[in-house]
């Protein structure tokens, strides 16, 4: 491994079918005023909302609520949650849901104590990537994960959508304080997820791994770990699609999601998040499920990257998909690996074209125009190349 790194993982994770039993103990470490943030119908329909409310009441907490956090959360909603934190002097934000709820809560926990208008805060923390200062106040966040995908339960970043500009960008957050302080991960909560949502999450997990893996040239432990996580999610997704109530598969999906983006498999890596940037722009325009925006773009995107990262794509084919070399050139082996990836995506039910997500030809240039340009990975894209990828993905 080359270079230096610093790793901080402050999240206390409780995993398994009895994970929620740890909630009373976790609540005991915080003050009386708790903001409960969640999505909508599913938390109440499943009975999870009632369980959480009962635990909060038993712990003697004064509960405030921020419901209605949707997929692809808007910056307006984030600022609404921030206002509730500030006005009620909240001691703990408890986010119950998937990555969208957790992302919004992490961002709100810091923005609650920042001065500025909608446009000023967006410019500082999203456009320009400012981080909260060490002396700035941040309200602690804990979470109960119900949709495994983003890894938001164990990282510091939050992604939100600017409704004015159709930008969907990341707030980097603080290395310690905007990471959830505790995360309750009960795989049984995911057993009733609709197949489309589960598959979207599985592909998001795999994509997180690939975007860290397809970078760098040194012999790096992170790559070996990433290969293991990728093999695990590929297998678990197949099992869960065939048998949706298979607990073992669901538990592996949930743990893969956490490891896919908690920082460990990216240590020492240049990383390449340009596919995510482009997929997030599609979500900002269409509201499409994030994982499906990635799957719809993947084949065109990686065909553009492959020539520059040929050696890594050949390794991907051999170590993740078990394709024997058998005299194949690197070009042939790499192509076979991408073919296996595409076959698996179709097998589990991924969306394979952006037109299925509502993207039309006349939207393409606008989508490309709001997508950030990065110099990372094996190939740095231009806006014009993003237009090409989008057209090839229709």
Order of alpha helices (4+ residues) and beta strands (2+ residues): beta-alpha-beta-alpha-alpha-beta-alpha-beta-alpha-alpha-beta-beta-beta-beta-alpha-alpha-alpha-alpha-alpha-alpha-alpha-alpha-alpha
